Amino acid sequence: MDQSTLARLEATIAARRSADPDASYVARLHAKGLGKIAQKVGEEGVETVIAALSGSADELVGEAADLLFHLMVLLGARDVPLARVLAELDRREGLSGLAEKAARPRD
Ligand SMILES: N=c1c2ncn([C@@H]3O[C@H](COP(=O)(O)OP(=O)(O)OP(=O)(O)O)[C@@H](O)[C@H]3O)c2ncn1[C@@H]1O[C@H](COP(=O)(O)O)[C@@H](O)[C@H]1O
């Protein structure tokens, strides 16, 4: 998975929001509301933690994929583009670079 995988998934999730709930899991989640979507993110987070602590690497991969997917559904439900999250990570990367620079002894 790279950034384009997440961008494709974001587009698919947006397209499936208004699909038939009988045919689409994303539409089914939306029909149940924001509370249910948020709850799923929490559940998948817990399952990811359990897999990290006591599961195989394959189990951790599966749970991490479930978590990322449900987080993407949650962001979409709040109309927050993935690009905003990526931009925040970029910003923090820049901040950490500045902190490293500031901590470096002057010569
Ligand atoms: N990546 C995923 C994905 N990951 C996990 N899941 C679904 O997430 C659900 C999680 O299972 P759970 O047992 O936790 O949940 P559940 O029992 O179905 O629901 P609850 O009882 O908790 O309400 C399963 O039904 C999985 O199929 C996903 N469903 C869809 N996608 C992507 O979303 C796209 C659109 O999917 P549809 O909306 O179904 O067309 C697909 O093409 C995929 O790319």
The ligand as a Gaussian input file, in Angstrom:
#p B3LYP/6-31G(d) Opt

LIG

0 1
 N      -11.287000      -2.428000       2.603000
 C      -12.454000      -2.759000       2.814000
 C      -12.831000      -3.510000       3.980000
 N      -12.095000      -3.952000       5.026000
 C      -12.958000      -4.564000       5.837000
 N      -14.228000      -4.524000       5.336000
 C      -15.449000      -5.071000       5.906000
 O      -15.494000      -4.692000       7.262000
 C      -16.312000      -5.620000       7.960000
 C      -15.679000      -5.860000       9.302000
 O      -16.179000      -7.034000       9.832000
 P      -16.792000      -7.079000      11.287000
 O      -17.054000      -8.515000      11.581000
 O      -15.923000      -6.312000      12.222000
 O      -18.134000      -6.236000      11.119000
 P      -19.580000      -6.738000      10.776000
 O      -19.910000      -7.979000      11.552000
 O      -19.750000      -6.866000       9.271000
 O      -20.441000      -5.483000      11.263000
 P      -20.975000      -5.157000      12.750000
 O      -21.663000      -6.399000      13.261000
 O      -19.807000      -4.730000      13.575000
 O      -21.921000      -4.015000      12.529000
 C      -16.441000      -6.877000       7.079000
 O      -17.757000      -6.954000       6.584000
 C      -15.457000      -6.599000       5.945000
 O      -15.925000      -7.094000       4.707000
 C      -14.179000      -3.853000       4.180000
 N      -15.160000      -3.498000       3.305000
 C      -14.794000      -2.798000       2.197000
 N      -13.488000      -2.426000       1.938000
 C      -13.149000      -1.601000       0.747000
 O      -14.250000      -0.751000       0.468000
 C      -14.641000      -0.919000      -0.882000
 C      -16.139000      -0.707000      -1.004000
 O      -16.813000      -1.757000      -0.311000
 P      -18.394000      -1.857000      -0.421000
 O      -18.962000      -0.668000       0.241000
 O      -18.773000      -3.152000       0.274000
 O      -18.711000      -1.877000      -1.905000
 C      -14.189000      -2.338000      -1.263000
 O      -13.968000      -2.422000      -2.645000
 C      -12.889000      -2.447000      -0.511000
 O      -11.853000      -1.816000      -1.257000

